[in-house]
């Protein structure tokens, strides 16, 4: 990973600490108090051993140290417990804040942007990558301060007792962070590649799972299994690279810590045997000094070892942060500007002048086009697949950016609040999405206040009430994921009932009968015809024979408006619309 990128990601991670609230500071404070308690515990034990072995003090004389030791043990248990609780809470608040920011950004960018990646890739970002920030804030950040404070505090205590022991500590301690830096150079990049492989695997698997029936019918099952195996193997190899770095780091950290403690043990052992006579300021080395320093030795290195262990949390967080920062910093200039005006929209007219609909990366998908939709008018948008029809609807829904002039009731579209605009829209697409839940919950998705009686009335308008009443559970019949349990036609009519619940002034329809049989299509169009009386309606369709009663037909070809008028006018002109109709008939 580029060093400048790694530094910028580390800076971003640091800037998010405020989301942890006071819990991060409390966790760090309790860690410091626990370090002080450990030193006090070592002091009491060393005093007890020195008193019993060297000065033959009685238990009553050593009672204050026993009481102090018991109190410190209980205090440490409480400190460790609450430190873990506060650390977890800090990480939870951070994850909650980041996840909310990610979801808000995805909502702001809209479905056109989201479709640029497989659903599995977004699941990886929202779930796994946000989750992998937890240990950085709950463990690594507090441990950084502890690793700086506790060893220094121990050095301040050890040097007045024995300068030789202090020199051993001072000499070996820098080896641990030096090695951490060396390992860290490759750890962040390894984690980034690991997340990238996981995202690819998630997206690949999700897409293949959704298209399993197609793969089976085209005999691609075995080939796709091999591709999933290759993606899994890539993820496995990258995961093992991260684990190799983790195990290598742990082994070296343990080696340096054990070596330092062993050097101190040999030093004190030979000093007690009289073979070494330095480091004691001429006062000799007492049993208390030796025991106290040896018990502090593991605690001197423990914060550094813990920091080394948690350093991989930093590398993991930096790897996860790359895609998060890329998403959160994605400019909203590529998205429709959300205004704050809330004009009356009981009757809606739409006028476009030199309108260009743009993609999220700035490419022109449609335009320039100019047209005028009078309030209450029914307009059909036709053309070959890929001409730009759906792009126009996506712009009107506020999901794609545009250039040029787009007016709603003579007011600039980008000055109108999208939330206000969408409250007056009824949307029905060619692939209706019903969520896991009951029929009533799906119909009342945009209007939770609807009663069961209101929902049944909407279902009757959509000509699907008979299907609902035939089920023993009625409105409480559960629809599974991906509209499992209902046919395409039934799902479309339930989605139509949901659209009708909006009490909208504008109906935007994208091939509402594309996947339906003739009987279901007639039922849906009959319901729409009744619901859209005196309502402004824009409908994309390929069924040109059904447009005899439409007020205006807009013909789009290769992103350009090539023809418009009513059915009779366009047929008489024998232009693009006439040719499309002839192709449909033939």
C-alpha positions in Angstrom: 0.0 0.0 0.0 1.2 3.5 -0.8 2.6 5.2 2.3 0.7 8.4 1.7 -2.5 6.5 1.4 -1.7 4.5 4.5 -1.1 7.7 6.4 -4.3 9.3 5.2 -6.3 6.3 6.2 -4.6 6.2 9.7 -5.5 9.9 10.0 -9.1 9.2 9.1 -9.3 6.4 11.6 -8.0 8.7 14.3 -10.5 11.4 13.3 -13.4 9.0 14.1 -12.4 8.5 17.7 -15.0 11.1 18.8 -17.7 8.6 18.0 -16.5 6.4 20.8 -17.7 9.0 23.3 -16.3 9.0 26.9 -16.0 5.2 26.9 -12.6 5.2 25.1 -11.1 7.5 27.7 -12.6 5.5 30.6 -11.2 2.3 29.1 -7.7 3.9 28.9 -7.9 5.3 32.4 -8.9 1.9 33.8 -6.0 0.3 32.0 -3.6 2.8 33.6 -5.0 2.1 37.0 -4.7 -1.6 36.4 -1.0 -1.1 35.6 -0.5 0.8 38.8 -2.3 -2.0 40.7 0.0 -4.6 39.1 3.0 -2.7 40.4 1.5 -2.5 43.9 0.7 -6.2 43.8 4.4 -7.0 42.9 5.5 -4.7 45.7 3.4 -6.5 48.3 4.5 -10.0 47.2 8.1 -9.0 47.2 7.8 -7.5 50.7 6.1 -10.6 52.0 8.7 -13.0 50.6 11.6 -10.8 51.8 10.0 -10.6 55.3 9.3 -14.3 55.6 12.7 -15.5 54.1 15.2 -12.9 55.0 14.0 -11.1 58.2 11.7 -13.9 59.5 8.8 -11.5 60.2 5.6 -13.0 61.6 2.3 -13.1 59.8 0.8 -10.4 62.0 3.7 -8.2 61.2 3.1 -8.8 57.5 -0.7 -8.4 57.8 -0.8 -5.0 56.1 0.9 -6.4 53.0 -1.5 -9.4 52.9 -4.5 -7.2 53.2 -3.1 -4.9 50.5 -2.5 -7.8 48.2 -6.0 -9.1 48.6 -7.5 -5.6 48.0 -5.3 -5.2 44.9 -6.3 -8.6 43.5 -10.0 -7.7 43.9 -9.4 -4.2 42.5 -7.6 -5.5 39.4 -10.5 -7.9 38.7 -13.0 -5.1 38.8 -10.7 -2.8 36.7 -10.2 -5.5 34.0 -13.9 -6.2 33.9 -15.0 -2.6 33.5 -12.2 -1.9 31.1 -13.4 -4.6 28.8 -17.0 -3.4 29.1 -16.0 0.2 28.3 -13.8 -0.9 25.5 -16.5 -2.9 23.9 -19.0 0.0 24.3 -16.5 2.4 22.6 -16.1 0.0 19.7 -19.9 -0.5 19.5 -20.6 3.2 19.3 -18.0 3.6 16.7 -19.3 0.8 14.5 -22.8 2.1 14.9 -21.8 5.6 13.8 -19.7 4.4 10.8 -22.4 1.9 9.7 -25.0 4.7 9.9 -22.8 7.0 7.9 -22.3 4.3 5.3 -26.0 3.6 5.0 -26.8 7.3 4.8 -24.3 7.7 2.0 -25.7 4.8 0.1 -29.2 6.3 0.5 -27.9 9.6 -0.7 -26.1 8.1 -3.7 -29.1 6.1 -4.6 -29.8 2.8 -6.4 -28.1 3.8 -9.7 -24.8 3.9 -7.8 -25.5 0.8 -5.7 -26.1 -1.3 -8.8 -22.4 -0.6 -9.8 -21.4 -3.4 -7.4 -22.8 -6.8 -6.6 -25.1 -7.0 -3.5 -22.5 -9.3 -1.8 -19.8 -6.6 -2.1 -22.0 -4.0 -0.3 -22.8 -6.6 2.4 -19.0 -7.1 2.9 -18.5 -3.3 3.3 -21.5 -2.7 5.6 -21.0 -5.8 7.7 -17.5 -7.3 7.7 -15.4 -4.2 7.0 -17.2 -2.0 9.5 -17.0 -4.8 12.1 -13.2 -5.0 11.6 -12.8 -1.5 12.9 -13.9 -2.6 16.4 -10.6 -3.9 17.7 -8.7 -0.9 16.5 -10.7 1.4 18.8 -11.5 -1.0 21.6 -8.0 -2.5 22.0 -5.3 -0.8 19.9 -6.0 2.8 20.6 -6.1 2.4 24.5 -3.1 0.1 24.3 -1.0 2.7 22.6 -1.2 5.0 25.7 -0.7 2.0 28.1 2.4 0.9 26.1 3.9 4.3 26.6 3.0 5.0 30.2 3.4 1.7 32.1 6.9 0.7 30.9 8.1 4.3 31.6 6.6 4.2 35.1 8.3 0.8 35.8 11.6 2.2 34.6 11.2 5.1 37.0 10.7 2.6 39.9 13.5 0.2 38.8 16.4 2.6 38.1 16.7 3.8 41.8 16.7 0.2 42.9 19.1 -1.3 40.4 20.5 0.5 37.4 21.7 -2.7 35.7 18.1 -4.0 35.5 17.0 -0.7 34.2 19.6 -0.8 31.4 18.4 -4.3 30.4 14.8 -3.0 30.2 15.9 0.1 28.3 18.0 -1.8 25.8 15.5 -4.5 24.9 12.3 -2.6 25.0 12.9 -0.7 21.6 13.4 -4.0 19.8 9.7 -4.8 20.1 8.3 -1.6 18.5 11.0 -1.8 15.9 9.9 -5.2 14.8 6.2 -4.1 14.9 7.0 -1.4 12.4 8.8 -3.8 10.1 5.8 -6.2 10.3 3.3 -3.4 9.9 4.8 -2.4 6.6 3.2 -5.5 5.0 0.3 -6.1 7.3 -1.9 -3.3 6.2 -1.4 -4.2 2.5 -2.1 -7.8 3.2 -5.3 -7.0 5.0 -6.4 -4.6 2.2 -5.9 -7.4 -0.4 -7.7 -9.8 1.9 -10.8 -7.5 2.1 -10.7 -7.0 -1.7 -10.7 -10.8 -2.2 -13.5 -11.2 0.3 -15.6 -8.5 -1.4 -15.1 -10.3 -4.8 -16.0 -13.6 -3.3 -19.1 -12.3 -1.7 -20.3 -10.6 -4.8 -19.5 -13.5 -7.0 -21.3 -16.0 -4.8 -24.4 -13.8 -4.4 -24.7 -13.3 -8.1 -24.4 -17.0 -8.9 -26.8 -17.9 -6.1 -29.4 -15.6 -7.5 -28.9 -16.9 -11.0 -28.7 -20.6 -10.0 -31.7 -21.6 -12.2 -30.2 -20.0 -15.3 -26.8 -21.6 -14.6 -28.4 -25.0 -14.2 -30.5 -24.7 -17.4 -27.5 -23.6 -19.4 -25.3 -26.4 -18.0 -22.9 -23.9 -16.4 -23.1 -25.4 -12.9 -19.7 -27.2 -13.0 -17.9 -24.2 -14.6 -19.3 -21.8 -12.0 -18.3 -24.2 -9.2 -14.7 -24.0 -10.5 -14.8 -20.2 -10.5 -16.1 -20.1 -7.0 -13.4 -22.5 -6.0 -10.8 -20.2 -7.6 -12.2 -17.1 -5.8 -12.3 -19.1 -2.5 -8.7 -20.2 -3.0 -7.6 -16.7 -3.6 -9.3 -15.6 -0.4 -7.8 -18.5 1.5 -4.3 -17.7 0.3 -4.7 -14.0 1.2 -6.1 -14.9 4.7 -3.1 -17.2 5.3 -0.8 -14.3 4.3 -2.3 -12.2 7.1 -2.1 -15.1 9.6 1.6 -15.7 8.7 2.4 -12.1 9.6 0.4 -12.4 12.8 2.1 -15.6 13.9 5.6 -14.3 12.9 5.0 -11.1 14.8 3.8 -12.9 18.0 6.7 -15.3 17.9 9.3 -12.6 17.7 7.7 -10.5 20.4 7.6 -13.4 22.7 11.2 -14.2 22.0 12.5 -10.7 22.9 10.4 -10.5 26.0 11.5 -14.0 27.2 15.1 -13.2 26.4 15.1 -10.0 28.5 13.5 -11.7 31.4 16.0 -14.6 31.2 18.9 -12.0 31.2 17.5 -10.4 34.3 17.0 -13.8 36.1 20.6 -14.8 35.3 21.9 -11.4 36.5 20.1 -11.6 39.8 21.0 -15.3 40.2 24.8 -14.7 39.7 24.6 -11.5 41.9 23.2 -13.6 44.8 25.9 -16.1 44.3 28.5 -13.4 44.4 29.8 -13.7 40.9 28.4 -10.3 39.8 28.8 -7.1 41.8 27.4 -4.1 39.9 24.1 -2.3 39.4 23.3 -1.8 43.1 24.7 1.6 44.0 27.0 0.0 46.6 24.2 -1.1 48.8 24.0 -4.7 47.7 21.0 -6.5 46.1 18.3 -7.5 48.5 15.8 -10.3 48.0 13.1 -7.7 47.8 14.9 -5.9 45.0 15.4 -9.1 43.0 11.9 -10.4 43.4 10.3 -7.0 42.8 12.2 -6.4 39.6 11.7 -10.0 38.3 7.9 -9.8 38.9 7.8 -6.4 37.2 9.8 -7.7 34.2 6.9 -9.5 32.5 4.6 -6.6 33.3 7.2 -4.2 31.7 7.0 -6.1 28.4 3.3 -7.0 28.6 1.9 -3.7 27.3 4.4 -3.8 24.5 3.4 -7.4 23.7 -0.3 -6.5 23.8 0.4 -3.6 21.5 2.1 -5.9 19.1 -0.8 -8.3 19.3 -3.3 -5.5 18.7 -1.1 -3.9 16.0 -2.8 -6.2 13.6 -6.1 -4.6 14.6 -4.6 -1.4 13.2 -3.5 -3.1 10.0 -6.9 -4.7 9.7 -8.6 -1.4 10.3 -6.5 0.4 7.7 -7.3 -2.4 5.2 -11.0 -2.1 5.9 -10.9 1.8 5.9 -9.8 2.1 2.3 -13.1 1.1 0.7 -15.1 2.9 3.5 -13.3 6.2 3.0 -13.7 5.8 -0.8 -17.4 5.4 -0.3 -17.9 8.1 2.3 -15.8 10.6 0.3 -17.6 9.9 -3.0 -18.7 13.3 -4.2 -22.4 14.0 -4.0 -22.0 16.4 -6.9 -22.7 13.4 -9.1 -26.1 13.0 -7.5 -29.3 15.0 -7.9 -29.2 18.0 -5.6 -31.8 17.8 -2.9 -33.6 21.2 -2.5 -35.7 22.4 0.3 -38.8 23.7 -1.5 -42.1 22.0 -0.8 -44.5 23.3 -3.5 -48.1 22.1 -3.8 -48.1 19.0 -6.1 -51.8 18.1 -6.4 -51.6 18.6 -10.1 -48.2 18.1 -11.7 -46.7 19.4 -15.0 -43.2 18.5 -16.2 -41.2 20.5 -18.7 -37.7 19.6 -19.9 -35.4 21.8 -22.0 -32.1 20.5 -23.3 -32.2 17.9 -20.6 -29.2 15.5 -20.4 -29.3 12.6 -18.0 -25.9 11.6 -16.7 -24.4 8.4 -15.2 -22.7 8.4 -11.8 -19.3 8.7 -13.5 -20.4 11.7 -15.7 -21.3 9.9 -19.0 -24.3 11.2 -20.9 -27.0 8.5 -21.0 -29.8 10.5 -22.6 -30.1 13.9 -24.3 -30.3 16.6 -25.0 -34.1 16.2 -25.0 -36.9 18.7 -24.7 -40.6 17.8 -23.9 -43.6 19.1 -22.0 -46.0 17.0 -19.9 -49.2 18.9 -19.1 -50.8 18.2 -15.6 -53.0 15.1 -15.8 -51.6 14.0 -19.1 -50.7 10.4 -19.9 -47.4 10.0 -21.6 -45.8 6.9 -23.0 -42.0 6.7 -23.5 -41.0 4.1 -26.2 -37.9 3.0 -28.0 -35.6 0.0 -28.5 -33.9 -1.5 -25.4 -31.0 0.7 -24.3 -32.3 3.9 -25.9 -32.4 5.7 -22.5 -36.0 5.4 -21.5 -35.4 4.0 -18.0 -32.6 6.6 -17.5 -35.1 9.4 -18.0 -37.4 7.8 -15.3 -34.4 7.4 -13.0 -33.7 11.1 -13.3 -37.3 12.0 -12.5 -37.1 9.8 -9.4 -34.0 11.7 -8.3 -31.6 8.7 -8.7 -29.5 10.0 -11.6 -27.9 13.5 -12.0 -28.9 15.7 -14.9 -27.9 18.8 -16.8 -30.1 21.3 -18.5 -33.5 22.5 -17.4 -36.1 20.3 -15.7 -39.1 22.0 -14.2 -41.9 20.6 -12.0 -44.9 23.0 -12.0 -42.5 25.7 -13.4 -40.1 25.2 -10.5 -36.6 23.9 -10.8 -36.5 20.2 -10.0 -33.2 20.5 -8.0 -34.9 23.1 -5.8 -37.6 20.7 -4.6 -37.2 18.5 -1.6 -36.8 14.9 -2.9 -38.7 13.6 0.1 -41.6 15.9 -0.6 -41.5 15.0 -4.3 -41.4 11.3 -3.7 -44.4 11.5 -1.4 -46.4 12.5 -4.5 -45.0 9.7 -6.7 -46.3 6.2 -7.3 -43.7 3.9 -8.8 -44.1 0.5 -10.4 -41.2 -1.2 -12.2 -40.9 -4.3 -14.3 -39.3 -6.3 -11.6 -41.3 -5.7 -8.4 -39.4 -6.3 -5.2 -41.4 -7.7 -2.3 -39.7 -7.8 1.0 -39.7 -10.7 3.5 -42.9 -10.1 5.5 -46.6 -10.3 5.3 -48.7 -9.1 2.4 -50.1 -6.3 4.6 -46.6 -5.1 5.5 -45.6 -5.0 1.8 -48.6 -3.1 0.7 -48.4 -0.6 3.7 -44.6 -0.1 3.2 -44.9 3.6 2.5 -48.0 4.1 4.6 -47.7 2.2 7.9 -50.8 3.8 9.3 -53.1 1.9 6.8 -55.7 -0.3 8.4 -56.5 -3.8 7.2 -59.6 -2.5 5.6 -57.7 0.1 3.7 -55.2 -2.5 2.5 -57.9 -4.8 1.3 -59.5 -2.0 -0.6 -56.1 -1.3 -2.3 -55.7 -5.1 -3.1 -59.2 -5.0 -4.7 -58.2 -2.0 -6.9 -55.1 -4.0 -7.9 -57.3 -7.1 -8.7 -55.4 -9.3 -6.3 -57.9 -9.5 -3.4 -59.2 -12.9 -4.4 -55.7 -14.4 -4.1 -55.3 -13.0 -0.6 -58.7 -14.1 0.7 -58.1 -17.6 -0.5 -55.2 -18.0 1.9 -56.1 -19.0 5.5 -53.8 -16.3 6.9 -55.2 -13.6 4.5 -53.3 -10.3 4.8 -50.9 -12.0 7.2 -49.7 -14.5 4.6 -45.9 -14.4 4.7 -43.9 -13.6 1.5 -40.4 -14.9 1.6 -37.3 -13.3 0.1 -37.2 -12.7 -3.6 -41.0 -12.8 -3.7 -40.9 -16.5 -3.1 -44.4 -18.0 -2.7 -46.2 -15.8 -5.3 -46.1 -15.7 -9.1 -44.7 -12.8 -11.1 -48.1 -11.6 -11.9 -49.3 -11.8 -8.3 -46.1 -10.0 -7.1 -46.7 -7.2 -9.7 -50.3 -6.7 -8.5 -49.2 -6.6 -4.9 -46.6 -4.0 -5.9 -49.3 -2.1 -7.7 -51.4 -2.1 -4.5 -48.4 -0.7 -2.7 -48.0 2.0 -5.4 -51.7 2.9 -5.1 -51.3 3.4 -1.3 -49.2 6.5 -2.0 -52.3 8.6 -3.1 -49.9 10.0 -5.7 -50.2 12.9 -8.1 -47.7 11.4 -10.5 -47.4 7.8 -11.7 -44.1 6.6 -13.1 -44.3 3.2 -14.6 -41.4 1.2 -16.0 -42.6 -1.7 -18.1 -45.3 -2.6 -15.6 -46.6 -5.6 -17.6 -43.3 -6.8 -19.2 -43.1 -10.1 -17.4 -46.8 -10.9 -17.2 -49.0 -13.2 -19.2 -51.9 -11.6 -21.2 -54.5 -12.1 -18.4 -52.3 -10.6 -15.7 -51.2 -7.8 -17.9 -54.8 -6.9 -18.7 -55.6 -6.9 -14.9 -52.7 -4.7 -14.1 -53.5 -2.2 -16.9 -57.1 -2.1 -16.0 -56.2 -1.2 -12.4 -53.7 1.4 -13.6 -56.2 2.9 -15.9 -58.7 3.4 -13.1 -56.1 4.7 -10.6 -54.4 7.2 -13.0 -57.5 9.1 -14.1 -56.7 12.8 -14.1 -53.2 11.9 -12.8 -49.9 12.8 -14.6 -48.5 9.5 -15.8 -45.2 8.6 -17.5 -44.9 5.0 -18.7 -42.1 3.2 -20.4 -43.5 0.3 -22.5 -42.8 -1.9 -25.5 -46.5 -2.8 -26.1 -47.2 -0.1 -28.7 -50.6 -1.4 -29.7 -52.0 -0.4 -26.3 -51.2 3.3 -26.7 -54.2 4.4 -28.8 -55.7 6.3 -25.8 -52.4 7.9 -24.6 -52.2 11.7 -24.8 -48.6 11.9 -25.9 -45.9 9.4 -27.1 -42.2 10.2 -26.8 -40.0 8.1 -29.0 -36.3 7.8 -28.0 -33.6 6.3 -30.1 -29.9 6.2 -29.1 -30.4 8.7 -26.3 -32.2 11.3 -28.5 -35.8 12.3 -28.7 -36.6 11.5 -32.4 -40.4 11.8 -32.4 -43.4 12.8 -30.2 -47.1 13.1 -30.6 -50.3 11.1 -30.2 -50.9 7.6 -31.7 -52.7 8.8 -34.8 -50.2 11.5 -35.5 -47.2 9.2 -35.3 -48.8 6.5 -37.3 -49.6 9.0 -40.1 -46.0 10.2 -40.1 -44.8 6.6 -40.6 -41.5 7.5 -38.8 -39.7 5.8 -36.0 -42.8 4.9 -34.0 -44.5 3.3 -37.1 -41.3 1.2 -37.7 -41.3 0.1 -34.1 -44.9 -0.9 -34.3 -44.3 -2.9 -37.5 -41.4 -4.7 -35.9 -43.7 -5.6 -32.9 -46.5 -6.9 -35.2 -44.1 -8.9 -37.3 
